[in-house]
Amino acid sequence: MIDTTPAVQAFRSSILHCVRDPGEQDDTAVEYLEDGLLLVSGGRVEAIGPADELLKNLPDSISVQDYRGKLIVPGFIDTHVHYPQTDMIASYGSQLLEWLNNYTFPTERQFSDAAHAADTADFFISELLRNGTTSALVLGTVHTESVDAFFETARRRGLRMIAGKVLMDRNCPEYLRDTPETGYSDSKALIERWHGQARLQYAITPRFAPTSTERQLQLAGQLAAEHPDTFVHTHVAENVREVEWVAELFPKSRSYLDVYDQFNLLRDRSVLAHCIHLDTEDRKRLASSGAAMAFCPTSNLFLGSGLFDLSAAQSVGARVGLGTDVGAGTSFSMLQTLSEAYKVSQMAGQSLSPYRALYLATLGSARSLYIDEHVGNLAVNKEADFVLLDWQSTPLLSRRMQAAKTLKEKLFALFMLGDDRAVRKTFIQGQCAHDRDAG
């Protein structure tokens, strides 16, 4: 197929992105252009600025895509999500351990079938794009077929994605069990096949400490040492009963987090989901290692796991990103996830400003995944993954916007009331990958 994409593309709209972490006070950490122009060339941002200034020097041959009245933001980045759990989202009842046995493990059994894995991966990625998510850290299943299917779909669609095969050699059904040696060799083969291909990267993925023996965790740490630019992706301290179980299984470890530290799995590019039931020493160690926390509010509320302490994470300088954690998480929408993150913060007596919320879903998540040199905001030469948001996507939002007096008020209302309907278009490297109104 002949590429007919113009050498330079121009997008006119309101534009908002973070240039650094705004915390709760620093409004100068965001750049907002009421009438902005975004120029894209070769899939990267060539220029960004006020439309009246950039249009003066824009050749007449370049057609401007005019989206005035809408808002362009960087693509959302999901730091923790299970693609095989797409079909079991919103499964009723129980807390973490029962939920895994009742729903998760039987669902994941199906992913030995490459055709089923490919079909699910295709739907999953379409759903991400429909919700404005352009990059994610994704768990497969224990089956290599699940990872091959996901990466092949992501490569075909040109996405920046990180994923890996789950490692489990105990405390799970026999039909989902690997061994330390097969887990190591299968993961190594997947790294060699996919890591660094196109925009794809690999994550070494022990599911969580209880489902891996010490030998499996040892080999996972060895694999991480052999491939230092890969990721490590797992869960920690999600549920009180889970934490107690880990203490029984690993009596020599000071804490749940310390289990991973002892097996050299705590480092930069390590991402640990949940991080609810950590103490101060754990948080400091996690931050100093360069690892990141994935804040998964909808999942934590759905399973009754607890409230993430964002202020405590900030106080030790930990990297924090946002995760939907589908299928325990109840929505692919990062807008809805931000709504729940705000409520979790409220319950904990903390605050989450609209600009900090935007940071968590974009540049903060990119920094957590060490991909902020590529994505996370719309700085010049970044990959042009971005979302066109519709302030008036529903009658309620439209009415609420009429009463909003400031950008912060509008943005906060969008996060509280928005969902996939607010995503007008999603762009991958400057190309439209989802159009809400098409067909």
N, C-alpha and C positions, 0 to 999 in steps of 0.2 A: 504494500500500500504506500502511495506517495504521501509524504508529510506536507500538508497544505497550511500548517500553522504559520502565521506571520512571524517574521524575525523578531519583532517587538510587539507585545500586546499591552494595551492600556486599559486600566480599570478605574473608573471614576465613582467614588462613593465616600461616605464618611469612613474613616480608618482609625482603628484603635489597637495599640499593642504595647507591651511592656518592654522597657529597655533594661530594667533590673527589678529586683524584688521591692515592691512598694511598701511592704510591711503593712501597718495599719494607718500610717500618717503621710507617707511620702508621695504626694500627688505628682511630683516631678518625675517619678519613675515610669510614668506612662506617657506615650506620645499620642495625641489625638488631633486628627485633622477633620474638621467639620465638612469641608469640601476638599477631599484629597484625591491624588492620582497615584496609582501603583503601576509601575512599568515592569514588565517581565520579559526576559530574553533568555532563551536556552533553558527554560525551566527554573530560572533563578530571578530574584529581585534585582532589577537594574537600577531603579530609582524609586523613591517615595517622597512625596512632598505636597505642598498646596497645589491644587489643580491649576489655579490661575498662573502660577509661576512655571510649572512644567509644561503646560499647554503651549506657551509662547514658542518653545523650541521643538515642539513635536512636529515631525514631518506630516504634511497633509495626507500622505499615503497610509498613515497608521489610523485605523478606525478605533474610536474610543467606545468601550463597552460602558454604557452609562447606567449606573445603579444608584444615582442620587436618591436619598430617602431611605437607603439601606445602610448596613454597617459591615465593613470588612474587618475581620479579626484573624489572627493566625489559626491554623488548624488545631483542633483540640488533640491532646496527647493523653492516652489512657495507660497508666503505669501498672495495671494489674487486671487481667481479664482472662476467662477460660472460654475459648471458642467452642470446645466440645459440649459445654453446658448450655448452649443456646436453646436446645429443645426442652430443657427442664427448668427454665427460668420460671419463677413464681410457683414453685412446688410447695405445697402447704406444710407448715408445721415443723416443729422440733428445732433443737439447737445443733451446733456444728457437727459433733461426732455422729449423732443419729442421722442427720441430714446427709452426710457422706454415704453412710451405709444404705439408707433407704432410697436415695435418688441418684447421687453422683456416680457411684461405682457401676450400677447397672447401665446407666446412660453411656458411660465411657467405654463400656465393653464393645459397643458397636463400631468403634473406630479402628478395629483390625481390618474392616472393610474399606478399601481405598476409595471406592465409589461413594460410600456414605460420607467419608471424611471430606472428599472433594465437594460434594453437594453442600455440606454444612459450612465448609470454609467459604464457599462462594456467597451463601446467604449471610453469614456472619460479617464478611467484609462489606457487603452491600449495606447492611444495617449500620455498621460503623460510619460509612460515608453518608448515609441518610441523616445521621445525627451530628455530622460535622467533625468526626474523629478521623484524623489523617495518619496518625502513628499510634502504635500500641505495643506493650510488652505482653505476650500472649502465651498461655500454657496450652500444650497439646495434651495427649494422653500418653500412656506408657508405650503405645504403638508407634513405630517409626512412620507408618503410613499416615498417621495424623499430622505429623510435622511436614512430611513431603507434600501432602495435599495443601496445607496452609501456605507454605512458602511458594509453591508453584502458583497458587492463586494470587498471592501478594505480588510476586514478580510480574505476572501477566498484567496486573493493574498499575504497576509502577510505584508501589507504596514503600515507604520506609517503615519496616516492621522488624520486631525482635521476637523470637519464639524458641521453644525447646521441647524436647521429649521429657515427660515426667519420669522420675526415678522412684520406684517403690519395690522393695523386696521383702516386706513383712507388714503385718497388721492391715492387710487388704485382701480381697478375694484372690484366689489362686489364678483366676483368669486375667487378672491385671498385674500379676507379679513378674518382675524381671529378676535378675541376680546382680550382684555387684559387678561381675565381669561382663555380662551382656549389657547392662546399663552403661558401663564405661565404653565398651566397644561400639555400641549403637550410637551413643552420643558423639563419640569421636568421628565416626563415619558421617554423621549428619553435619558436624562442624566443617569437615573437609568438603562436603557437598554444597553447603549453603552459606556459611559464614563469609561475609564480604562480597557475595554475589549481588550485583545490582545495588539495591538499597536495603539488603537483608543482613541481619546479624543474629547470632545464636546465643541462647541462654541455657546454661547448665541448670537443670531444674529438679532438684529433689523436692518432692511434693511438700512434705513437712517432716520434721525430725521423727515423729512416731512411725512413719512408714518406711524408714530406711534404717538398716543396721549400721553399726559403727564402720564395718568394712565398706559398705556402699558410700557412706559419707566421706570416708578416707579417699576412696577412688574418685569421688566427685571433686574433692579438694585437689587431688593430683591432676585431674583433667583441667581444672581452673588454672593451676600453675603452669601447665603445658601450653595453655591458650589464654594468655593474660588479657587479651583484648575482647574476649567473650564476656558474657554477662552471667551472673548467678541469680537465680530467681526462686524464691520460696516463700513460705508463710512463717510467721512467728507471733506468739503471744496474742492469739485472736480470742480465745475462749478460756474461762477460768478452769474448767475441767481438763481442757487440753494442756494447759500449763502444768497442772498437777500430774497428769499422765507423763509428760516429758520428764518431770523430776523423778518419777519412778523408773523410767526407762534409762535415764542417764544420770545416775546418782553422783557421779564424779564431777558433773558440771555445776558451776555456780548458779546458772540460770538457763532458761530456754535459749536466749541469744548466745550464751557462752558455748552451747553445743556446736553451733555453726562456727564460732570463733576457733574452737579447738581443732576443727577439721579444715581450717584455712579457707573457709567459705565466706568470710566477712572481709570485704575489700572494696575498692572503687569498682563500680559497675555491679555491685550486689544490690538487689532490690528485695526488700522484705515487706510483704503485705501485712497490714493491720497494725502491729506494734502497739496494741492497746495496753497490755498488762506488763509493761516494762518499768523498771525502777530507774532512778537517776544514773546509777553506774552503767546500766545497760544503754541508756540513751547517749551518754557521753562516749562510750566505747563505739557505738554504732556511728556516731558523727565523726569521730576521729579516724575511723577506718576508711571513710569515704563512701560508705554504703548509704542507701536511701530508704526512706519509709514510703510505702504506698498507703495513702489515706483512703479508705473504702467505706464511706458513710452509709450508703444504702444497704450494703451487705451487713455491716455491723448492727444496724438497726433491725434488719429483717431476721437475723439469727439471734438477736438479743445478746450480742457478744460484749457490748460495752461502748464507751465513748472515747474516741481518739483525742489525745491531749495535744492540740496543735501548739499551744503556747509553750509547753514543756519541750516539744521538738525544736521550736524556734530558739529557745533559751540556750540550747547546747550547739546551735548552728547546724543541725541536721538537714540534709536535703530531704524535701518532702514533695511528693507528687500526688496526683489524684487518680484513683482507680474506680471503675464501675464494679469490678468483681462479678460480672455476670458469670454464672447464673444465681449465686446467692444474692448478688446485687440485682435490683429489680428494674433497671432501665439501662439501655445503651446510651442514653442522653447524658452528656456531660453537663448540660444546663440543669437537668433534674438532679444530678449528682451534686452540683454546687448548691442547689437549694437545700439538700439534706445536710451538706457540710456546714452550711450556715446554722442550721437548726441544732446540729451536734455541738457546735461551738457555743451556741446560746445555752444549751443544757449544762455545759461545763463552765458557765460563767465567763465565757470569752467572747471575742468579737471576730468577725471575718468581713472585712470591708469589700466593696464591689471590685476595687482594683486588685486587692490581694487574691480574691477569688479568681479573677481572670488570669493572674499570674500562676496560680496553682494549676489551672487547666491547660496552660500553654508553656511559657518559658520555665516555670518551676518544674513542671513535669519533664521538660526537655533536659534541664540540668540534672534532674534525678537519674535520667537515663544516659547522661553523658553524650547526648546528641544535640546539644544546644549550639554547636558550631554549624549545624546543618539546618535546624528548624527551631521553632519556639517563639520567634517574633518575625517581623518583616524587615529586618535590617538588610542593607544592600549586600548582595551575593548569597544570601540565604536561599535555600530551596523554596520555591513559591507554592507552598501548601497553605491554603487559606480558605476561610468560610465567609459566605455572604449571609448575614443574618437579617431577618425581617422583623422590624420593631412592631409591625402591625399584623402579625400572622394569625391572630385570633381576635374575635370581637372584644374580649376582655383586655388583651394586651393593647389593642388599639385605643380603647377607652382610657386605660391606665396611662398610656403615653401622653395623651392630651393633657393630663393633670400634672405630669412630671415637669419639674422646673429646672433640673440640672442633669448633666450627663450621668453623674453617679446615681441619681434617682432612677433614671431610665435604665441604666445597666443593672441595677439591683432588681428592678421589677422584671426585667428580661430573665434574669437568673431564677427568680422565684416562680415565674409563671410560664416560662418558655419550655419547649420540648422540641421534638423533631420537626414540628410544623414551622418553627422559627428559622430552620435552616433552609434558606432559599436555594443556595447552590454550594457545592463543595468542590474545590479545585485542588488538583494534584499536579505539582510542577507547572502551574499555570493553565492546565487543561481541566475542563469541567468534567468531574467524575460522578457528580450527582446533581440532578436538576429536579427540584420538588414539583415543578409544574409541567415537566415534560410528559407527553403521552397521556 
